[in-house]
Amino acid sequence: MAVFINEQIKASEVVLTGLKGEKLGTLSRAEALAMARSAGADLVCTSLMSSPPPCSLIAKGKGKAAAQKEAASRKAGAGHAAGQSGGGKVKELRFTAHIEEHDYDTKLRQADKHLRSGKPVQLVVKANGAKEAAAAKAVLERLLGDLKEAGLKESGIQTSGKGSQVKVNPR
């Protein structure tokens, strides 16, 4: 990931964030550099994907490491806005439409454990043909009922020819 510091930033205008995270608005590059010098800080830009690019004032010498950390958190935040959850990777748990009670309880405990630790879970029920599709949906509805204290479904149950699935985010 490219990080640009002070004179490496070539944009004519930047969206500036102060040392304490306060939004300072859109400024010319020269004004932003002058503010950085007067505050004894570095002007750091982590993304050139927007116009004007977002830049931050960061304590002298801390610029590159802090900028990479900020860029990573912004990337994670963008993923969240795009419909992903922030808890890292989504754990997928697979079921069959006619699952045995013991197996159901085991998978239910796994899903509950993941949700309570703050991780999202993708529940997938495989169905062999249209006859099992109703049974697959019923298994998911039962799971959602049993997990309602630990998580919230992100959207409705999605059904296709091969089965049904739903993503559950932690509460």
Disulfide bonds with the S-S distance in Angstrom:
none
